[in-house]
Amino acid sequence: MEKQPILATRRLLLRAFDPGDAREVQRLCGDYAVAATTLLPYPYPDGLAEVWIASLREGIERGDAAAFAVTLAGEGGLIGGVRLRIDTDHARGELGFWVARRCWGRGYATEAVRAVIEYGFSTLGLHRVHAHHFSRNPASGRVMEKCGMVYEGRLRHHVRKWGVYEDVDLWGIVREPPPHGEAQIPSPLRRTPV
Ligand SMILES: CC(C)(COP(=O)(O)OP(=O)(O)OC[C@H]1O[C@@H](n2cnc3c(N)ncnc32)[C@H](O)[C@@H]1OP(=O)(O)O)[C@@H](O)C(=O)NCCC(=O)NCCS
């Protein structure tokens, strides 16, 4: 998608979702282990991935979403997704993310989420990024912590998942103002050393 750049990290390429990703999204998000700690339905119904990808693309066009398919650099296989729901009035974005079960525990979520937070601050001009996760899903909280987010509290029984009320933990990160005076330095003064 033209409105959104490709983000490259050490091991990953983050690109826009494409309608051709639908089958793989359905397969990976159709994993019970991924559905169990998100608001995804289980089993994952036919057609939902197509609708979801189309809605992300519309959100990017409107400017109220950023959404990246997480792929392995080199081989290019889809292994996850990271999205920001953007509230432009408040210059804030809400993060959501998932990684394919077979790839858990290798630092991929952390690497991808860090890149998207940086994109949100530096390119989208966000002031705050926030997220929440089921309190029983500490791996997600750990990803947020490793990305510099700060624990902001717990909402009790905030979500009903499969008929059970669940607590959720809140995390956030606020863009630090630049060091005094830095914003005034005209860019031509930032010369590359020869
Ligand atoms: C949560 C999720 C994205 C993590 O992905 P990942 O690629 O495995 O994450 P990372 O490898 O970058 O980091 C995971 C961290 O959680 C830690 N962790 C894993 N299980 C844990 C547990 N039960 N308790 C505490 N920490 C745990 C890991 O040790 C690692 O931290 P470390 O680097 O300090 O060792 C992945 O499990 C997932 O997609 N789950 C299903 C969807 C979901 O829950 N999404 C988040 C919704 S908000």
The ligand as an SDF file (V2000), in Angstrom:
LIG
                    3D

 48 50  0  0  0  0  0  0  0  0999 V2000
    2.0200  -12.4530   22.8440 C   0  0  0  0  0  0  0  0  0  0  0  0
    2.8230  -12.8290   21.5970 C   0  0  0  0  0  0  0  0  0  0  0  0
    2.5880  -11.7810   20.5190 C   0  0  0  0  0  0  0  0  0  0  0  0
    4.3080  -12.8700   21.9360 C   0  0  0  0  0  0  0  0  0  0  0  0
    5.0310  -13.1140   20.7410 O   0  0  0  0  0  0  0  0  0  0  0  0
    6.5710  -13.5720   20.7720 P   0  0  0  0  0  0  0  0  0  0  0  0
    7.1320  -13.3650   19.4170 O   0  0  0  0  0  0  0  0  0  0  0  0
    6.6610  -14.9030   21.3900 O   0  0  0  0  0  0  0  0  0  0  0  0
    7.1660  -12.4760   21.7820 O   0  0  0  0  0  0  0  0  0  0  0  0
    8.7120  -12.2070   22.1210 P   0  0  0  0  0  0  0  0  0  0  0  0
    9.4860  -13.4480   21.8210 O   0  0  0  0  0  0  0  0  0  0  0  0
    9.1190  -10.9390   21.4490 O   0  0  0  0  0  0  0  0  0  0  0  0
    8.6790  -11.9210   23.6840 O   0  0  0  0  0  0  0  0  0  0  0  0
    7.9200  -12.7670   24.5330 C   0  0  0  0  0  0  0  0  0  0  0  0
    8.3700  -12.5300   25.9520 C   0  0  0  0  0  0  0  0  0  0  0  0
    7.3930  -13.0470   26.8250 O   0  0  0  0  0  0  0  0  0  0  0  0
    8.0140  -13.9440   27.7060 C   0  0  0  0  0  0  0  0  0  0  0  0
    7.0300  -14.9160   28.1150 N   0  0  0  0  0  0  0  0  0  0  0  0
    6.5160  -15.9380   27.4030 C   0  0  0  0  0  0  0  0  0  0  0  0
    5.6310  -16.6160   28.1530 N   0  0  0  0  0  0  0  0  0  0  0  0
    5.5760  -15.9780   29.3570 C   0  0  0  0  0  0  0  0  0  0  0  0
    4.8630  -16.1930   30.5510 C   0  0  0  0  0  0  0  0  0  0  0  0
    3.9910  -17.1940   30.6750 N   0  0  0  0  0  0  0  0  0  0  0  0
    5.0800  -15.3460   31.5940 N   0  0  0  0  0  0  0  0  0  0  0  0
    5.9380  -14.3210   31.4850 C   0  0  0  0  0  0  0  0  0  0  0  0
    6.6550  -14.0560   30.3610 N   0  0  0  0  0  0  0  0  0  0  0  0
    6.4680  -14.9000   29.3230 C   0  0  0  0  0  0  0  0  0  0  0  0
    9.1400  -14.5220   26.9120 C   0  0  0  0  0  0  0  0  0  0  0  0
   10.0870  -15.1510   27.7620 O   0  0  0  0  0  0  0  0  0  0  0  0
    9.6610  -13.2490   26.2660 C   0  0  0  0  0  0  0  0  0  0  0  0
   10.3540  -12.4310   27.1700 O   0  0  0  0  0  0  0  0  0  0  0  0
   11.9890  -12.4670   27.3120 P   0  0  0  0  0  0  0  0  0  0  0  0
   12.5370  -12.0090   25.9900 O   0  0  0  0  0  0  0  0  0  0  0  0
   12.2640  -11.5270   28.4180 O   0  0  0  0  0  0  0  0  0  0  0  0
   12.3660  -13.8730   27.6000 O   0  0  0  0  0  0  0  0  0  0  0  0
    2.4010  -14.2340   21.0660 C   0  0  0  0  0  0  0  0  0  0  0  0
    2.4550  -15.1360   22.1180 O   0  0  0  0  0  0  0  0  0  0  0  0
    1.0010  -14.2490   20.4580 C   0  0  0  0  0  0  0  0  0  0  0  0
    0.8410  -13.9030   19.2960 O   0  0  0  0  0  0  0  0  0  0  0  0
    0.0200  -14.6810   21.2560 N   0  0  0  0  0  0  0  0  0  0  0  0
   -1.3580  -14.7740   20.7390 C   0  0  0  0  0  0  0  0  0  0  0  0
   -1.9470  -13.4170   20.4030 C   0  0  0  0  0  0  0  0  0  0  0  0
   -1.7840  -12.4360   21.5350 C   0  0  0  0  0  0  0  0  0  0  0  0
   -1.9010  -12.7560   22.7010 O   0  0  0  0  0  0  0  0  0  0  0  0
   -1.4950  -11.1830   21.1510 N   0  0  0  0  0  0  0  0  0  0  0  0
   -1.3690  -10.1100   22.0860 C   0  0  0  0  0  0  0  0  0  0  0  0
   -2.7100   -9.5720   22.3470 C   0  0  0  0  0  0  0  0  0  0  0  0
   -2.5680   -8.0310   23.2220 S   0  0  0  0  0  0  0  0  0  0  0  0
  1  2  1  0
  2  3  1  0
  2  4  1  0
  2 36  1  0
  4  5  1  0
  5  6  1  0
  6  7  2  0
  6  8  1  0
  6  9  1  0
  9 10  1  0
 10 11  2  0
 10 12  1  0
 10 13  1  0
 13 14  1  0
 14 15  1  0
 15 16  1  0
 15 30  1  0
 16 17  1  0
 17 18  1  0
 17 28  1  0
 18 19  1  0
 18 27  1  0
 19 20  2  0
 20 21  1  0
 21 22  1  0
 21 27  2  0
 22 23  1  0
 22 24  2  0
 24 25  1  0
 25 26  2  0
 26 27  1  0
 28 29  1  0
 28 30  1  0
 30 31  1  0
 31 32  1  0
 32 33  2  0
 32 34  1  0
 32 35  1  0
 36 37  1  0
 36 38  1  0
 38 39  2  0
 38 40  1  0
 40 41  1  0
 41 42  1  0
 42 43  1  0
 43 44  2  0
 43 45  1  0
 45 46  1  0
 46 47  1  0
 47 48  1  0
M  END
$$$$
